[in-house]
Amino acid sequence: MTRRMLVAALALAGIFLSAYLALYKLGYIGVLTCSVGSCETVQTSRWANFLGMPVAVWGVGFYVSAFAVAMAGVHGRLAESSRPSVALVALSGWGVLFSGWLTYLELFVIDAICMWCVVSAILVVVIFVISLLDLRDWRGAEAVDDGVGAAETA
């Protein structure tokens, strides 16, 4: 399995997780199952919205975007390009920063932890690390290709 496929699989898990939280926040699910922490405290806090939309909805958008980029990166001409890797690093890097901010809020402002939010933050970090490794491999392959091309023209 390629790294991009692994990112797609992790993003798919994130879609389901954030959709579950979004459905709760939007009132479609009455009870939030949370065996560790206080998910309802976090989800009903004033910090559970960002720019007028539930954070979980932003999460769905993030994971759908990561899934789409990762899947595009395994098919057609993008499968032979580092551009999807660059996009995944940028997207997931932003996700890590945003998840870090949300984790800070949980720990030091809300004084409650949502286990689903922690799982989401872990998913984002893993997606970021895998994307960095994929980009590193692409950059290394491009450097080798450039060296071979230069030797052939000399």
Phi and psi restraints in degrees (value plus and minus 20) as a CYANA .aco file:
   2 THR   PHI     -93.6   -53.6
   2 THR   PSI     142.3   182.3
   3 ARG   PHI     -82.5   -42.5
   3 ARG   PSI     -56.3   -16.3
   4 ARG   PHI     -86.0   -46.0
   4 ARG   PSI     -55.7   -15.7
   5 MET   PHI     -87.2   -47.2
   5 MET   PSI     -56.9   -16.9
   6 LEU   PHI     -84.7   -44.7
   6 LEU   PSI     -62.2   -22.2
   7 VAL   PHI     -80.7   -40.7
   7 VAL   PSI     -62.5   -22.5
   8 ALA   PHI     -81.5   -41.5
   8 ALA   PSI     -62.1   -22.1
   9 ALA   PHI     -84.8   -44.8
   9 ALA   PSI     -63.1   -23.1
  10 LEU   PHI     -85.3   -45.3
  10 LEU   PSI     -59.8   -19.8
  11 ALA   PHI     -84.5   -44.5
  11 ALA   PSI     -57.2   -17.2
  12 LEU   PHI     -83.0   -43.0
  12 LEU   PSI     -61.8   -21.8
  13 ALA   PHI     -81.2   -41.2
  13 ALA   PSI     -60.9   -20.9
  14 GLY   PHI     -84.9   -44.9
  14 GLY   PSI     -54.6   -14.6
  15 ILE   PHI     -80.8   -40.8
  15 ILE   PSI     -67.9   -27.9
  16 PHE   PHI     -83.6   -43.6
  16 PHE   PSI     -63.6   -23.6
  17 LEU   PHI     -82.5   -42.5
  17 LEU   PSI     -70.7   -30.7
  18 SER   PHI     -90.6   -50.6
  18 SER   PSI     -50.2   -10.2
  19 ALA   PHI     -85.2   -45.2
  19 ALA   PSI     -59.7   -19.7
  20 TYR   PHI     -79.1   -39.1
  20 TYR   PSI     -68.1   -28.1
  21 LEU   PHI     -86.1   -46.1
  21 LEU   PSI     -58.6   -18.6
  22 ALA   PHI     -85.3   -45.3
  22 ALA   PSI     -61.9   -21.9
  23 LEU   PHI     -82.4   -42.4
  23 LEU   PSI     -56.9   -16.9
  24 TYR   PHI     -85.9   -45.9
  24 TYR   PSI     -70.2   -30.2
  25 LYS   PHI     -81.5   -41.5
  25 LYS   PSI     -54.3   -14.3
  26 LEU   PHI    -104.3   -64.3
  26 LEU   PSI     -21.9    18.1
  27 GLY   PHI      70.4   110.4
  27 GLY   PSI      -8.8    31.2
  28 TYR   PHI    -106.2   -66.2
  28 TYR   PSI     -39.7     0.3
  29 ILE   PHI    -140.3  -100.3
  29 ILE   PSI     107.7   147.7
  30 GLY   PHI     -99.7   -59.7
  30 GLY   PSI     -53.2   -13.2
  31 VAL   PHI    -146.9  -106.9
  31 VAL   PSI     114.5   154.5
  32 LEU   PHI    -118.2   -78.2
  32 LEU   PSI      98.9   138.9
  33 THR   PHI     -99.7   -59.7
  33 THR   PSI     102.7   142.7
  34 CYS   PHI    -169.8  -129.8
  34 CYS   PSI      84.3   124.3
  35 SER   PHI    -103.5   -63.5
  35 SER   PSI     -39.4     0.6
  36 VAL   PHI    -150.4  -110.4
  36 VAL   PSI     110.4   150.4
  37 GLY   PHI      70.6   110.6
  37 GLY   PSI    -183.6  -143.6
  38 SER   PHI    -153.4  -113.4
  38 SER   PSI      55.9    95.9
  39 CYS   PHI     -81.5   -41.5
  39 CYS   PSI     -60.4   -20.4
  40 GLU   PHI     -84.3   -44.3
  40 GLU   PSI     -56.3   -16.3
  41 THR   PHI     -80.8   -40.8
  41 THR   PSI     -64.3   -24.3
  42 VAL   PHI     -87.5   -47.5
  42 VAL   PSI     -66.7   -26.7
  43 GLN   PHI     -89.4   -49.4
  43 GLN   PSI     -42.5    -2.5
  44 THR   PHI    -120.9   -80.9
  44 THR   PSI     -17.2    22.8
  45 SER   PHI     -94.0   -54.0
  45 SER   PSI     143.6   183.6
  46 ARG   PHI     -87.4   -47.4
  46 ARG   PSI     -36.0     4.0
  47 TRP   PHI    -105.0   -65.0
  47 TRP   PSI     -21.3    18.7
  48 ALA   PHI    -101.2   -61.2
  48 ALA   PSI     -18.6    21.4
  49 ASN   PHI    -141.5  -101.5
  49 ASN   PSI     125.6   165.6
  50 PHE   PHI    -158.9  -118.9
  50 PHE   PSI     103.4   143.4
  51 LEU   PHI      32.1    72.1
  51 LEU   PSI      23.1    63.1
  52 GLY   PHI      58.6    98.6
  52 GLY   PSI     -14.0    26.0
  53 MET   PHI    -150.6  -110.6
  53 MET   PSI     125.1   165.1
  54 PRO   PHI     -77.1   -37.1
  54 PRO   PSI     119.3   159.3
  55 VAL   PHI     -76.0   -36.0
  55 VAL   PSI     -56.5   -16.5
  56 ALA   PHI     -83.1   -43.1
  56 ALA   PSI     -53.1   -13.1
  57 VAL   PHI     -88.1   -48.1
  57 VAL   PSI     -60.2   -20.2
  58 TRP   PHI     -79.9   -39.9
  58 TRP   PSI     -58.8   -18.8
  59 GLY   PHI     -81.7   -41.7
  59 GLY   PSI     -62.4   -22.4
  60 VAL   PHI     -78.9   -38.9
  60 VAL   PSI     -65.9   -25.9
  61 GLY   PHI     -80.6   -40.6
  61 GLY   PSI     -62.4   -22.4
  62 PHE   PHI     -80.7   -40.7
  62 PHE   PSI     -71.3   -31.3
  63 TYR   PHI     -87.5   -47.5
  63 TYR   PSI     -56.5   -16.5
  64 VAL   PHI     -83.8   -43.8
  64 VAL   PSI     -61.3   -21.3
  65 SER   PHI     -83.3   -43.3
  65 SER   PSI     -65.4   -25.4
  66 ALA   PHI     -83.1   -43.1
  66 ALA   PSI     -61.2   -21.2
  67 PHE   PHI     -81.7   -41.7
  67 PHE   PSI     -66.5   -26.5
  68 ALA   PHI     -83.1   -43.1
  68 ALA   PSI     -64.2   -24.2
  69 VAL   PHI     -85.1   -45.1
  69 VAL   PSI     -64.0   -24.0
  70 ALA   PHI     -83.3   -43.3
  70 ALA   PSI     -62.9   -22.9
  71 MET   PHI     -88.7   -48.7
  71 MET   PSI     -58.6   -18.6
  72 ALA   PHI     -83.2   -43.2
  72 ALA   PSI     -50.6   -10.6
  73 GLY   PHI     -97.8   -57.8
  73 GLY   PSI     -22.7    17.3
  74 VAL   PHI    -130.9   -90.9
  74 VAL   PSI     -20.3    19.7
  75 HIS   PHI    -145.2  -105.2
  75 HIS   PSI     129.3   169.3
  76 GLY   PHI      42.0    82.0
  76 GLY   PSI    -168.9  -128.9
  77 ARG   PHI     -89.7   -49.7
  77 ARG   PSI     -43.9    -3.9
  78 LEU   PHI     -93.0   -53.0
  78 LEU   PSI     -36.5     3.5
  79 ALA   PHI     -86.2   -46.2
  79 ALA   PSI     -42.9    -2.9
  80 GLU   PHI    -126.2   -86.2
  80 GLU   PSI       4.1    44.1
  81 SER   PHI    -148.6  -108.6
  81 SER   PSI     130.8   170.8
  82 SER   PHI    -106.7   -66.7
  82 SER   PSI     -27.2    12.8
  83 ARG   PHI     -77.7   -37.7
  83 ARG   PSI     -62.6   -22.6
  84 PRO   PHI     -82.3   -42.3
  84 PRO   PSI     -54.5   -14.5
  85 SER   PHI     -85.5   -45.5
  85 SER   PSI     -62.3   -22.3
  86 VAL   PHI     -81.7   -41.7
  86 VAL   PSI     -65.3   -25.3
  87 ALA   PHI     -83.0   -43.0
  87 ALA   PSI     -60.8   -20.8
  88 LEU   PHI     -87.3   -47.3
  88 LEU   PSI     -57.7   -17.7
  89 VAL   PHI     -85.0   -45.0
  89 VAL   PSI     -65.2   -25.2
  90 ALA   PHI     -83.8   -43.8
  90 ALA   PSI     -67.8   -27.8
  91 LEU   PHI     -83.9   -43.9
  91 LEU   PSI     -68.8   -28.8
  92 SER   PHI     -93.2   -53.2
  92 SER   PSI     -48.2    -8.2
  93 GLY   PHI     -82.0   -42.0
  93 GLY   PSI     -63.7   -23.7
  94 TRP   PHI     -82.0   -42.0
  94 TRP   PSI     -61.0   -21.0
  95 GLY   PHI     -80.9   -40.9
  95 GLY   PSI     -59.6   -19.6
  96 VAL   PHI     -83.9   -43.9
  96 VAL   PSI     -64.6   -24.6
  97 LEU   PHI     -82.3   -42.3
  97 LEU   PSI     -64.9   -24.9
  98 PHE   PHI     -85.9   -45.9
  98 PHE   PSI     -62.6   -22.6
  99 SER   PHI     -83.8   -43.8
  99 SER   PSI     -57.1   -17.1
 100 GLY   PHI     -81.5   -41.5
 100 GLY   PSI     -63.0   -23.0
 101 TRP   PHI     -82.4   -42.4
 101 TRP   PSI     -64.6   -24.6
 102 LEU   PHI     -85.1   -45.1
 102 LEU   PSI     -57.9   -17.9
 103 THR   PHI     -86.4   -46.4
 103 THR   PSI     -60.9   -20.9
 104 TYR   PHI     -77.0   -37.0
 104 TYR   PSI     -65.5   -25.5
 105 LEU   PHI     -81.5   -41.5
 105 LEU   PSI     -62.8   -22.8
 106 GLU   PHI     -80.3   -40.3
 106 GLU   PSI     -67.1   -27.1
 107 LEU   PHI     -93.1   -53.1
 107 LEU   PSI     -61.3   -21.3
 108 PHE   PHI    -133.8   -93.8
 108 PHE   PSI     -31.4     8.6
 109 VAL   PHI    -136.3   -96.3
 109 VAL   PSI     -72.2   -32.2
 110 ILE   PHI     -99.8   -59.8
 110 ILE   PSI     -47.2    -7.2
 111 ASP   PHI      39.4    79.4
 111 ASP   PSI      20.6    60.6
 112 ALA   PHI    -174.0  -134.0
 112 ALA   PSI     129.6   169.6
 113 ILE   PHI    -138.8   -98.8
 113 ILE   PSI     116.0   156.0
 114 CYS   PHI    -124.8   -84.8
 114 CYS   PSI     100.0   140.0
 115 MET   PHI     -82.2   -42.2
 115 MET   PSI     -52.7   -12.7
 116 TRP   PHI     -88.5   -48.5
 116 TRP   PSI     -55.7   -15.7
 117 CYS   PHI     -87.2   -47.2
 117 CYS   PSI     -57.7   -17.7
 118 VAL   PHI     -85.5   -45.5
 118 VAL   PSI     -64.1   -24.1
 119 VAL   PHI     -80.9   -40.9
 119 VAL   PSI     -62.5   -22.5
 120 SER   PHI     -82.1   -42.1
 120 SER   PSI     -64.1   -24.1
 121 ALA   PHI     -81.4   -41.4
 121 ALA   PSI     -59.8   -19.8
 122 ILE   PHI     -84.9   -44.9
 122 ILE   PSI     -63.3   -23.3
 123 LEU   PHI     -77.5   -37.5
 123 LEU   PSI     -64.8   -24.8
 124 VAL   PHI     -82.9   -42.9
 124 VAL   PSI     -63.4   -23.4
 125 VAL   PHI     -84.8   -44.8
 125 VAL   PSI     -62.2   -22.2
 126 VAL   PHI     -85.3   -45.3
 126 VAL   PSI     -62.3   -22.3
 127 ILE   PHI     -79.6   -39.6
 127 ILE   PSI     -62.6   -22.6
 128 PHE   PHI     -82.1   -42.1
 128 PHE   PSI     -67.4   -27.4
 129 VAL   PHI     -83.0   -43.0
 129 VAL   PSI     -65.4   -25.4
 130 ILE   PHI     -82.8   -42.8
 130 ILE   PSI     -60.4   -20.4
 131 SER   PHI     -84.9   -44.9
 131 SER   PSI     -59.7   -19.7
 132 LEU   PHI     -82.5   -42.5
 132 LEU   PSI     -63.7   -23.7
 133 LEU   PHI     -83.0   -43.0
 133 LEU   PSI     -60.8   -20.8
 134 ASP   PHI     -84.1   -44.1
 134 ASP   PSI     -64.5   -24.5
 135 LEU   PHI     -84.1   -44.1
 135 LEU   PSI     -61.4   -21.4
 136 ARG   PHI     -78.4   -38.4
 136 ARG   PSI     -63.7   -23.7
 137 ASP   PHI     -84.9   -44.9
 137 ASP   PSI     -60.1   -20.1
 138 TRP   PHI     -85.0   -45.0
 138 TRP   PSI     -63.4   -23.4
 139 ARG   PHI     -83.4   -43.4
 139 ARG   PSI     -60.2   -20.2
 140 GLY   PHI     -84.6   -44.6
 140 GLY   PSI     -61.2   -21.2
 141 ALA   PHI     -86.0   -46.0
 141 ALA   PSI     -58.9   -18.9
 142 GLU   PHI     -86.9   -46.9
 142 GLU   PSI     -56.5   -16.5
 143 ALA   PHI     -86.9   -46.9
 143 ALA   PSI     -59.6   -19.6
 144 VAL   PHI     -85.8   -45.8
 144 VAL   PSI     -63.2   -23.2
 145 ASP   PHI     -81.0   -41.0
 145 ASP   PSI     -61.5   -21.5
 146 ASP   PHI     -84.0   -44.0
 146 ASP   PSI     -59.2   -19.2
 147 GLY   PHI     -86.5   -46.5
 147 GLY   PSI     -58.4   -18.4
 148 VAL   PHI     -87.6   -47.6
 148 VAL   PSI     -62.9   -22.9
 149 GLY   PHI     -83.4   -43.4
 149 GLY   PSI     -58.5   -18.5
 150 ALA   PHI     -88.3   -48.3
 150 ALA   PSI     -57.2   -17.2
 151 ALA   PHI     -89.1   -49.1
 151 ALA   PSI     -54.7   -14.7
 152 GLU   PHI     -90.3   -50.3
 152 GLU   PSI     -53.1   -13.1
 153 THR   PHI    -102.1   -62.1
 153 THR   PSI     -35.5     4.5
